């Protein structure tokens, strides 16, 4: 439902439209297969300010290589493809993070023939030029890296074997740079369980807190995969003990983690209900304590018997955003989205993002920068796999209890001269709450379709917000004058 606000007053009227997801943009157009990370649940989209970065695996050159492209206008338009790797063998499963103008990319690489390693490279000028490839892993086989950055400190995790033989155990490893990727500390081993495997880690960083989640087979055949968590409170120098976050059979996999505003958020795919669904849990004290499982686990997707998998999570302040692949539309998977504006306490309804064509839209990744939301995934609607992108220019803005509202982008404000705010919907059927908030985020009036009397509020800046139950929910600024 798209809402428009028409302000009726003597001598003046203006309108503002609530922001929504824009149409899909195809980022790649070559005969090869272009895929976002498919061997782990890492972020292949990163954003800072108005610059958005996307990395993917592409086999247009005869073997898989890492490619990159960027937008400098918040995702409205995009530059050309850049090939980041040029090895004789496979480079794939990239992950990206950005701080200011410095972009960090890691990936899995077997250029040394049957010996998989984790490689890294960076750009210090917003993606215009790139450093040489640098191998981060030092022993055994290394797979599925994930990267996070705060300022000049870069954190990379991966899973790996102690030797070059396929077998057990797989453990989680960690590498850190404190000078924006120029030099790196020695690799640290984060897990020491020799029973089976620790796999596909996801890393988040907020201040000096570093948070890692992965799925782990140490609990035996009754629990073939459970979600585990570990944190550092001193910027990766020392680490706490492993914490088991799930306690259900048969399997909890494809973990993604985010941290912001003193909270740590974890999502994963879980088959406890028969079909794979998206589950969530949070810590409200920077990862020190977690609710018990299964009582403290929140199911985000409906019990419709369809498969929901490959979740990706991003957080900024109290706003939390999740995307995933879902088969509810009768095909093999489409990208869906939902959000929370109160730090994960409550959640909006689901919103379908990708083109409904009974094809595959897989491995979505989400990033938030300012008011913008950015999602990338790969899609085979064109007959082969291509990388797609979608944005919501103001979807990153939300208002939680007691939090100051933020205005939407240009064109999303209006001035009231007089006492009437006329609220219209394209469907003439408002099915979700719409409210008028003051500048501190406190509700002033409940609004309804048609003419609303706004004579009581004092002159000043206000915000019209639709409920998260509205799939196009966002914020529009109005100025009340007398």
Buried (B, 14 or more C-beta within 10 A) or exposed (E): BEBBBBBBBEEEBBEBBBBBBBEBBBBBEBEBBBBBBBBBBBBBBBBBBBBBBBBBBBBBEEBBBBBBBBBBEBBEEBEEBBBBBEBEBBBBBBBBBBBBBBBBBBBBBBBEEEBBBBBBBBBBEBBEEBEEBBEBBEBBBBBBBBBBBBEBBBBBBBBBBBEEEEEEBBBBBBBBBBEBBEEBEEBBEBBEBEEBBBBBBBBBBBEBBBBBBBBBBBBEEEBBBBBBBBBBBEBBEEBEEBBBBBBBBEBBBBBBBBBBBBBBBBBBBBBBEEBBBBBBBBBBEBBEEBBEBBEBBBBBBEEEEBBBBBBBBBBBBBBBBBBBBBBBBEBBBBBBBBBBBBBBBEBBBBBBBBBEEEBBBBBBBBBBBBBBBBBBBBBBBEEBBBBBBBBBBBBBBBBBEEBEBBBBBEEBBBBBBBBBBBBBBEEEEBEBBBBBBBEEBEEBBEBEBEEBEBEEBEEEEBBBBBBBEBBBBBBBBBBBEE
